[in-house]
Amino acid sequence: MAECEADVVVDFWNPFAVMAARAAQKPVVTVIQADAHPLAGGSSGGRRAIEHPPVVPIVNEVLADYGLPPIRTIRELCVGRSDPGGRYARD
């Protein structure tokens, strides 16, 4: 991002891209499926959820290393709009 002097980051459902953009204080535009949006109910297609170890504490350590505020859920990194100087937008 710094090398190409990007004005904005376009994200296709990549939490790491969103983290990098926020660390670089670049605006993010996310292209995402409607059922995967954090405000959507989601769609499991009748499948049971797979249990995963919690990653939020580890992600929050990385965000803190870059001076960024913590998140409550990984879904917060699946939305492009954010306020580079403050909390992540919820709309």
Summary of the structure (lengths in Angstrom):
residues: 91
radius of gyration: 13.8
end to end distance: 25.2
largest distance: 44.4
contacts: 201
relative contact order: 0.22
helix: 30%
strand: 7%
